[in-house]
Amino acid sequence: MSKAKKIQGEKSSKKRFFSYSIYIYKVLKQIHPEIGISSRAMNIMNSFVEDIFNKISTEAVKLSQHNQIKTLTAREIQTSVRLLIPGELSKHAISEGTKAVAKYRNSSQKYRW
């Protein structure tokens, strides 16, 4: 009996694919409720978000290595955003990121013992 044969009752597991599509759609509806988005445009937006996140995380790791620290903090992420995203857009990104971190910290403190 080879390993390739399935054991009776065992389901084959699919590799999960993570997508930002749900979140992109929610943001679109907050800003322009009357506008839709095609699946091709959604795939492009999803790739864009993944690419930006990868660039930010790579830059943050480089900063932490340069500063000889082992833990990524919000400071490294903010600096990476300032380096990668131009002008006014980086200010808005940092502002929204700071609000999100504050909201997360406030919600997690409710459940501490």
Summary of the structure (lengths in Angstrom):
residues: 113
radius of gyration: 20.1
end to end distance: 52.7
largest distance: 63.5
contacts: 213
relative contact order: 0.07
helix: 65%
strand: 0%
